[in-house]
């Protein structure tokens, strides 16, 4: 759990990045309609949540930076007994004042009038331009007289790059649940008939162990389906002697996990599967061993390309010189994605990869990133030895960057062939 004092520190850190005589307005995510008279489960906007920890919709956070003072206001939904009968209890203004460390709390029915007053004598307006929201558009018009409009999302993203000990604890909790789910999948795959049955077993563990939800739509891809990177139909049969690529992670108290394991339906890898899997696992371990503060993510990716290309040559899948194959994008056919991404409140965290000058940001202690090399060989690729066709393998772990090394937060989730087969 993130304590209120940590949210207050985040707002202070953000304010230091803002111009004087400015106003910053962050609005909550809107409830999304699914179909007539039904809505999707509500999930708060990550930037808004990061700055205040408030989980309700129809709310807003306002930060005023003057010459020397900083003022913070939270706007919340007004209590309404009839509305709450249908959609659940609201915290309300009175209760919110006992929880949140802000200068004042108002109800959202006062928002337009109060913000118009706060706009007076301000020179700059900060908004989250990533939100496609009529409230953001309205605020732009309301502040049209201000000299400058800035996108606050990059500045919040910079703060989100390095995780606090409390954030890391929540990611570890998410991973402990995800570990249980993947191990259950390894033990049950042989007895199930379809991808969606296996998905149900995985997501049952998420719910049972108190996870908010899945962190993203689970991928359960058997055989050649694994060669569709974002395969989410999950409705095919589980075939004996095929592999299943499972990319599934839960979200616990808004913090994500992101894990991929590739396992055999039968419980035993065939020799071609074992050869390709062992090569990719070797590459993953090598890249993880390189992770530490100061290293460039692009260097990790380049090294993964080099090692995977060498591996594919040794298996007879590619022929030629490593550098030339990479330059001519021959490897990209089988390894089309990057080595990994930031992870945190979002499974693909929104923290920037480059600074405001366009230069790549090196790894920093406290960052959490995925390392996920993969090779995907379509069933109809006749340029590849027949025994490897239709195999897609990815192995993905969640890595905490430390000053001199790294910590594999998901290291307890089985990935060695002997351990997977033992389940």
matplotlib code that plots the C-alpha trace (Angstrom):
import matplotlib.pyplot as plt

x = [0.0, 1.2, 1.0, -0.4, 2.9, 4.4, 1.7, 2.5, 6.2, 5.4, 3.3, 6.2, 8.6, 6.3, 5.9, 9.6, 9.5, 6.8, 7.0, 6.1, 2.6, 1.3, -1.8, -1.8, -5.0, -5.1, -8.5, -9.7, -10.5, -14.1, -16.3, -16.4, -19.7, -19.6, -23.1, -26.5, -26.8, -23.6, -20.1, -16.6, -15.1, -13.6, -9.9, -8.4, -6.0, -2.5, -1.0, -3.9, -3.6, 0.2, -0.2, -3.0, -4.0, -7.7, -9.6, -13.0, -14.1, -15.5, -12.6, -9.7, -6.4, -5.2, -1.7, -1.0, 2.6, 3.1, 6.3, 7.2, 4.1, 2.5, -1.2, -3.0, -6.7, -8.7, -12.2, -14.4, -17.9, -20.6, -22.4, -25.7, -27.7, -29.8, -26.7, -24.9, -27.8, -26.9, -23.2, -21.8, -20.7, -18.6, -16.0, -17.4, -15.9, -16.1, -14.4, -11.8, -10.6, -9.7, -7.5, -5.8, -3.0, -4.0, -4.8, -8.5, -11.1, -14.1, -17.0, -17.0, -20.1, -17.9, -15.1, -15.7, -16.3, -13.4, -10.9, -11.9, -11.0, -7.7, -6.8, -6.6, -3.0, -1.6, 0.9, 1.0, -1.3, -0.3, -2.6, -2.3, -2.6, -2.6, -6.2, -8.7, -11.3, -13.8, -12.9, -9.3, -10.5, -12.7, -9.8, -7.7, -10.4, -10.9, -7.2, -6.8, -5.7, -2.7, 0.7, 1.6, 0.0, 2.2, 1.8, 2.2, 2.4, 6.1, 7.0, 4.8, 6.3, 9.8, 8.8, 7.3, 10.5, 12.1, 10.0, 9.9, 10.2, 6.4, 5.9, 8.4, 6.6, 3.3, 5.0, 6.5, 3.0, 1.6, 4.4, 3.8, 0.2, 1.4, 3.9, 1.1, -1.0, 1.9, 2.8, -0.8, -0.9, 2.3, 0.7, -2.7, -2.0, -1.8, -5.3, -7.1, -8.6, -8.4, -6.6, -9.5, -9.7, -6.1, -6.7, -9.6, -7.3, -4.7, -7.2, -9.0, -5.8, -5.6, -9.0, -8.7, -5.5, -6.9, -5.5, -7.4, -7.5, -5.3, -2.7, -3.5, -5.5, -3.9, -2.2, -2.6, -1.3, -0.8, 1.5, 1.5, -0.8, 2.2, 3.6, 0.9, 2.5, -0.8, -2.9, -5.8, -8.6, -7.5, -10.1, -8.1, -7.5, -4.4, -2.6, -0.2, 3.5, 2.9, 4.1, 1.9, 3.1, 1.5, 1.9, -0.2, 0.3, -2.0, -2.4, -2.3, -3.4, -2.8, 0.7, 1.4, 3.3, 4.3, 5.4, 5.8, 6.5, 6.5, 5.6, 4.8, 1.2, 2.4, 4.6, 7.8, 9.7, 10.5, 14.1, 13.6, 11.5, 14.3, 17.0, 15.3, 14.0, 17.5, 19.0, 16.5, 16.8, 20.6, 20.1, 17.6, 20.0, 22.9, 20.8, 19.6, 23.2, 24.0, 21.3, 22.5, 22.4, 24.1, 23.5, 21.5, 18.4, 19.3, 22.6, 20.7, 18.5, 21.5, 23.2, 20.0, 19.9, 23.5, 23.1, 19.8, 21.2, 24.2, 21.8, 19.6, 22.7, 23.9, 20.5, 20.5, 17.5, 19.6, 22.7, 25.4, 27.2, 25.6, 26.2, 25.0, 21.9, 20.9, 21.7, 19.5, 16.7, 16.8, 16.7, 13.7, 11.5, 11.9, 12.5, 10.3, 10.0, 12.3, 14.1, 11.8, 9.9, 9.4, 6.8, 4.9, 1.4, 0.9, 2.2, 3.9, 4.8, 4.6, 7.9, 10.0, 12.8, 14.4, 15.0, 13.6, 16.8, 16.1, 18.9, 18.3, 17.8, 20.2, 19.0, 18.6, 18.5, 14.8, 13.6, 11.6, 11.8, 11.0, 13.6, 11.8, 13.7, 11.6, 11.8, 8.7, 8.8, 5.6, 4.2, 4.4, 8.1, 9.7, 13.1, 13.4, 14.1, 10.8, 11.3, 11.3, 8.2, 5.2, 7.2, 6.9, 8.9, 9.2, 10.6, 10.0, 10.9, 10.5, 13.8, 14.6, 17.6, 20.0, 23.2, 25.7, 23.5, 19.9, 17.3, 15.0, 11.7, 10.2, 13.1, 11.0, 8.7, 10.0, 11.7, 14.3, 13.3, 13.7, 11.6, 8.8, 8.7, 8.7, 5.3]
y = [0.0, 3.5, 5.9, 9.4, 11.0, 9.3, 10.9, 14.3, 13.9, 13.1, 16.3, 18.3, 16.7, 17.4, 21.0, 21.5, 20.7, 23.3, 27.0, 29.6, 31.1, 28.0, 25.8, 22.0, 20.1, 16.3, 14.7, 11.2, 8.5, 8.4, 5.4, 3.6, 2.3, -1.4, -1.6, -0.3, 0.4, -1.5, -0.3, -1.8, -2.3, 1.1, 1.7, 5.0, 6.9, 6.0, 9.5, 10.9, 7.9, 8.3, 11.9, 11.4, 7.7, 8.5, 5.6, 7.2, 8.7, 12.2, 13.7, 16.1, 17.3, 20.9, 22.1, 25.8, 27.0, 30.6, 32.5, 30.6, 28.7, 25.5, 24.8, 21.5, 20.9, 17.7, 17.6, 14.6, 13.4, 14.9, 12.4, 11.2, 8.5, 7.6, 7.4, 5.4, 2.9, 1.9, 2.4, 2.0, 4.3, 7.4, 8.8, 12.3, 15.6, 15.2, 11.7, 12.7, 15.5, 13.0, 11.0, 13.3, 15.6, 18.5, 22.2, 21.8, 19.5, 20.6, 18.7, 18.4, 20.5, 23.5, 22.5, 24.8, 27.9, 27.2, 26.5, 29.6, 31.6, 29.7, 30.6, 34.3, 35.7, 32.4, 32.3, 28.6, 25.6, 22.0, 19.2, 15.6, 15.7, 11.8, 11.8, 12.0, 13.7, 16.6, 17.9, 18.4, 20.2, 22.4, 23.3, 24.2, 26.6, 28.0, 28.7, 30.0, 33.4, 31.9, 32.2, 28.6, 25.1, 22.2, 18.5, 17.3, 13.5, 13.6, 15.2, 12.7, 9.9, 11.0, 10.6, 7.2, 5.9, 4.9, 3.0, 3.5, 0.6, 0.6, 0.3, -2.5, -4.3, -4.1, -5.4, -8.3, -9.1, -9.1, -11.4, -13.8, -14.3, -14.6, -17.2, -19.3, -18.9, -19.9, -22.9, -24.1, -23.7, -25.9, -28.6, -28.5, -28.0, -31.7, -32.4, -29.5, -29.3, -25.7, -22.4, -20.7, -23.4, -22.8, -19.0, -19.6, -21.5, -18.7, -15.9, -17.9, -17.7, -13.9, -13.3, -15.9, -14.3, -10.7, -9.3, -6.3, -7.9, -9.2, -6.5, -7.0, -9.4, -12.8, -14.5, -18.3, -19.4, -23.1, -24.1, -21.8, -19.3, -18.2, -16.6, -13.9, -11.7, -10.3, -13.4, -13.0, -15.2, -18.0, -20.3, -23.0, -26.6, -27.7, -30.1, -32.8, -32.3, -28.5, -25.7, -23.1, -19.5, -18.0, -14.2, -13.5, -11.3, -9.8, -6.3, -5.9, -2.6, -0.9, -2.3, -4.7, -7.9, -9.1, -12.7, -15.0, -18.7, -21.3, -24.8, -28.2, -29.4, -33.0, -32.0, -32.9, -30.8, -32.5, -32.3, -29.4, -27.5, -28.1, -26.9, -23.6, -23.1, -23.6, -21.1, -18.4, -19.1, -18.7, -15.3, -14.2, -15.0, -13.2, -10.1, -10.1, -10.4, -7.1, -5.1, -2.4, 1.3, 3.2, 0.6, 1.7, -0.3, 0.0, -1.8, -4.7, -5.0, -5.0, -7.7, -9.8, -9.5, -10.6, -13.6, -14.7, -14.4, -16.6, -19.1, -19.3, -19.8, -22.6, -24.3, -23.9, -21.5, -18.6, -18.8, -16.1, -13.4, -12.2, -8.4, -8.7, -10.7, -8.1, -5.2, -6.7, -7.3, -11.1, -11.6, -9.2, -11.7, -14.0, -11.5, -8.5, -6.8, -5.1, -6.7, -5.1, -2.1, -0.2, -1.6, -0.3, 1.3, 0.3, -3.0, -0.8, 2.1, 5.5, 6.7, 8.3, 6.4, 9.7, 12.9, 16.3, 16.7, 13.5, 11.5, 8.0, 7.7, 5.1, 2.5, 4.0, 2.3, 1.7, 1.2, -2.0, -3.4, -6.6, -8.7, -10.8, -12.3, -14.4, -16.3, -16.9, -19.3, -19.5, -22.9, -22.0, -20.8, -23.3, -21.7, -23.1, -26.8, -28.5, -29.6, -25.9, -24.7, -23.6, -22.9, -19.6, -19.1, -16.1, -16.1, -12.9, -11.8, -8.5, -7.0, -4.4, -2.3, -1.7, 0.4, -2.3, -5.2, -6.2, -8.3, -10.7, -10.1, -13.1, -15.4, -18.0, -18.6, -21.8, -21.5, -24.2, -27.2, -29.7, -27.6, -27.0, -30.7, -31.6, -29.9]
z = [0.0, -0.9, 2.0, 1.7, 2.5, -0.6, -2.8, -1.1, -1.9, -5.5, -5.9, -4.4, -6.8, -9.7, -8.6, -8.7, -12.4, -13.1, -14.1, -11.6, -11.8, -13.4, -12.9, -13.4, -13.8, -13.8, -14.4, -13.6, -16.2, -17.3, -16.8, -20.1, -21.6, -22.7, -24.3, -23.6, -19.8, -19.0, -18.2, -18.2, -14.7, -13.8, -13.8, -12.8, -15.1, -14.1, -14.1, -12.0, -9.6, -9.3, -8.1, -5.5, -5.1, -5.6, -7.3, -8.1, -11.4, -11.8, -9.9, -10.5, -9.0, -9.3, -8.4, -8.2, -8.3, -7.3, -6.7, -3.6, -2.6, -3.9, -3.3, -4.1, -4.4, -4.9, -6.4, -5.7, -6.6, -4.4, -2.1, -3.8, -2.1, -5.2, -7.4, -4.8, -4.6, -8.2, -8.5, -5.0, -2.1, -2.8, -0.4, -0.6, 0.5, 4.3, 4.3, 1.7, 4.0, 6.6, 4.2, 1.6, 2.5, 0.2, 0.9, 0.3, -1.1, -3.2, -4.9, -8.7, -9.1, -8.0, -10.4, -13.4, -11.2, -8.9, -11.7, -13.6, -10.4, -10.1, -13.7, -12.8, -12.8, -14.1, -17.1, -17.9, -18.0, -17.6, -18.8, -19.6, -23.4, -23.6, -22.4, -25.2, -23.0, -23.6, -20.1, -21.2, -24.4, -22.2, -20.0, -23.0, -24.1, -20.6, -20.4, -23.9, -22.6, -20.8, -22.5, -22.7, -22.6, -21.6, -21.6, -18.0, -18.9, -19.8, -16.4, -14.5, -16.6, -15.5, -11.8, -12.5, -14.0, -10.7, -8.2, -4.5, -2.1, -1.6, -5.4, -5.7, -2.9, -4.8, -8.0, -6.0, -4.6, -8.2, -9.2, -6.3, -7.6, -11.2, -10.2, -8.7, -11.8, -14.2, -12.1, -12.1, -15.9, -16.2, -14.0, -15.7, -19.4, -20.1, -18.8, -20.5, -24.0, -25.1, -24.7, -23.1, -20.4, -19.6, -19.5, -17.1, -14.7, -14.8, -14.2, -11.5, -9.5, -10.1, -8.7, -5.9, -4.6, -4.6, -7.7, -9.1, -12.5, -15.3, -16.1, -19.8, -21.9, -21.4, -24.4, -24.4, -27.8, -28.7, -31.6, -34.6, -32.8, -30.8, -34.0, -33.7, -31.2, -29.7, -30.1, -27.7, -29.2, -27.0, -28.4, -30.2, -29.2, -27.1, -29.3, -28.0, -28.9, -29.4, -27.2, -25.5, -25.2, -22.1, -21.7, -18.6, -15.5, -12.9, -11.6, -7.8, -6.3, -9.7, -10.2, -13.0, -13.6, -17.1, -17.5, -20.5, -20.3, -23.1, -22.1, -23.8, -23.8, -23.3, -20.3, -22.3, -24.8, -28.1, -29.3, -31.8, -29.2, -26.6, -28.9, -29.7, -26.2, -24.7, -27.1, -26.2, -22.5, -22.8, -24.5, -21.8, -19.0, -20.8, -21.2, -17.6, -16.5, -18.3, -16.6, -14.2, -13.7, -16.5, -19.2, -22.3, -23.1, -26.8, -26.1, -24.4, -27.5, -29.9, -27.8, -27.9, -31.7, -31.9, -29.6, -31.1, -34.6, -33.6, -32.1, -35.3, -37.4, -35.1, -35.5, -39.3, -39.3, -40.7, -42.9, -43.2, -41.3, -38.0, -38.7, -42.3, -41.4, -38.7, -41.1, -43.8, -41.2, -41.8, -38.1, -37.7, -39.5, -36.5, -33.7, -34.6, -31.2, -28.6, -25.7, -23.2, -21.8, -18.6, -16.2, -13.2, -12.9, -16.6, -18.0, -20.7, -18.3, -19.9, -18.6, -21.4, -23.1, -24.2, -22.4, -23.6, -25.7, -27.6, -26.0, -24.7, -20.9, -19.4, -16.9, -13.4, -10.1, -9.2, -12.8, -13.5, -17.0, -18.8, -20.6, -23.2, -26.1, -28.5, -31.8, -34.0, -36.9, -39.0, -40.0, -43.7, -43.7, -46.0, -45.7, -42.2, -41.4, -41.1, -37.5, -36.3, -38.3, -36.3, -33.1, -31.3, -28.0, -25.7, -22.2, -20.2, -16.7, -14.7, -13.7, -11.1, -11.9, -9.1, -8.8, -9.7, -10.9, -11.0, -9.3, -11.2, -9.4, -11.2, -10.8, -8.8, -11.8, -13.4, -16.8, -16.8, -18.9, -16.1, -13.7, -16.2, -17.0, -13.3, -13.0]

ax = plt.figure().add_subplot(projection="3d")
ax.plot(x, y, z, "-o")
ax.set_aspect("equal")
plt.show()
